Amino acid sequence: MRATIAFLMLTMAVSVAVAEDVKSEKEMKKLAGTWALASGEVDGKAVADDLAKQGRITYAGEALTLMTPHQSKDPIKAKLTKLDPSKKPGEMDFVRSAGPGEGKTMMAIYEWVDDDTYRICFDPSGKARPTEFKTKEGSGHIMHVWKRAK
């Protein structure tokens, strides 16, 4: 009887893990491609429109390349290490391999506004995951709204 219960619990755990992987795969496919920065906020202040218009991010599997002049004049490269759409809001972690914060794990929250727009808020210091989609002076947090590039 105990063996049967243990087997059923293991089967359920594996099923949940597989379902989560499928959700993450769907989310990765939804993110794939190039996105344009619609707006941004850093440490409680809006990113200037002329800088925001230059913002681009491209997802290619787990790799991403980011051009955001308000963060760096050079491209920022990173690897997506966590994508969990089952959380509300969704959670995303990435490690930058080039650019400011290189080597740090940056924890983010994200949500879809519609099929072609999502917003993300993250802590570039790697200290903590934001809990809301806004930045406050002194937080160091960055929030971006991305629209699929045409």
C-alpha positions in Angstrom: 0.0 0.0 0.0 2.8 2.4 0.9 4.6 1.6 -2.3 1.5 2.4 -4.3 1.0 5.7 -2.5 4.6 6.6 -3.0 4.4 5.7 -6.7 1.2 7.8 -7.2 2.8 10.8 -5.5 5.9 10.5 -7.6 3.8 10.2 -10.8 1.9 13.3 -9.8 5.1 15.3 -9.1 6.5 14.3 -12.5 3.3 15.2 -14.2 3.3 18.7 -12.6 7.0 19.2 -13.5 6.2 18.1 -17.2 3.2 20.5 -17.3 5.4 23.4 -16.0 8.1 22.6 -18.6 5.4 22.7 -21.4 4.1 26.1 -20.1 7.7 27.4 -20.1 8.3 26.1 -23.6 5.1 27.9 -24.8 6.2 31.0 -23.1 9.7 30.8 -24.7 8.0 30.5 -28.1 5.8 33.5 -27.3 8.9 35.6 -26.4 10.9 34.5 -29.4 11.9 37.3 -31.8 12.6 41.0 -31.5 10.8 43.5 -29.4 10.8 47.3 -29.3 10.9 49.3 -26.1 7.6 51.2 -25.8 8.5 52.8 -22.4 10.8 52.5 -19.5 11.3 53.6 -16.0 14.5 53.5 -13.9 14.6 54.2 -10.2 11.3 56.1 -10.2 12.0 58.2 -13.3 10.8 57.7 -16.9 13.3 56.8 -19.6 13.6 59.7 -22.1 11.5 59.1 -25.2 14.6 59.5 -27.5 16.4 56.7 -25.6 13.3 54.5 -25.3 12.8 54.6 -29.1 16.3 53.0 -29.5 15.5 50.1 -27.2 15.4 46.6 -28.7 15.5 43.1 -27.2 15.8 39.8 -29.2 15.1 36.4 -27.7 16.7 33.4 -29.4 16.0 30.4 -27.2 17.5 31.1 -23.8 19.9 33.8 -25.2 18.9 37.4 -25.4 20.5 40.5 -26.7 19.4 43.9 -25.4 20.0 47.4 -26.7 18.9 49.9 -24.1 21.0 53.2 -24.3 19.7 54.2 -20.8 21.6 51.1 -19.4 24.6 50.8 -21.8 25.9 52.1 -25.1 27.0 48.6 -26.0 24.7 45.5 -26.5 23.9 43.6 -23.3 23.9 39.9 -23.6 22.2 37.5 -21.2 20.9 34.0 -20.7 17.4 33.3 -19.5 17.8 30.9 -16.5 14.2 30.8 -15.2 10.9 31.4 -16.8 7.9 30.6 -14.7 4.5 31.7 -16.1 2.7 29.7 -13.4 3.5 32.4 -10.8 1.3 35.6 -10.7 3.0 37.7 -11.8 5.3 35.5 -13.9 8.9 35.2 -12.8 11.9 35.5 -15.0 15.6 35.3 -14.1 18.6 36.0 -16.4 22.3 36.3 -16.0 24.1 38.9 -18.1 27.3 37.7 -19.9 28.1 41.2 -21.2 27.2 44.6 -20.1 26.4 46.2 -16.7 25.8 43.7 -14.0 27.8 41.0 -15.9 27.7 37.7 -14.0 24.8 38.7 -11.7 21.5 36.9 -11.6 18.8 39.4 -12.1 15.4 38.5 -10.8 12.3 39.9 -12.6 8.5 39.8 -12.6 6.7 40.0 -15.9 3.2 39.9 -17.3 1.5 40.0 -20.7 -0.5 43.1 -21.5 -1.7 41.5 -24.7 -0.3 39.0 -27.2 2.2 41.6 -28.6 3.0 43.5 -25.4 4.6 42.5 -22.1 6.1 44.4 -19.2 8.9 43.4 -16.9 10.3 44.9 -13.7 13.7 43.7 -12.5 16.4 44.5 -10.0 19.8 44.9 -11.7 21.6 44.5 -8.4 20.5 41.0 -8.2 19.5 41.5 -4.5 15.7 40.9 -4.7 12.8 40.2 -7.0 10.5 43.2 -7.4 6.9 42.7 -6.1 5.1 45.3 -8.3 5.3 46.9 -11.7 6.7 50.2 -10.7 10.0 51.6 -9.6 10.7 53.9 -6.7 13.5 56.4 -6.2 16.3 54.6 -4.5 15.1 51.1 -5.4 17.4 50.8 -8.4 14.6 48.8 -10.1 14.0 49.0 -13.9 10.7 48.5 -15.6 10.2 48.1 -19.3 7.2 47.8 -21.6 8.0 45.8 -24.7 6.0 45.6 -28.0 6.7 43.1 -30.7 8.7 44.7 -33.4 7.0 44.8 -36.8 
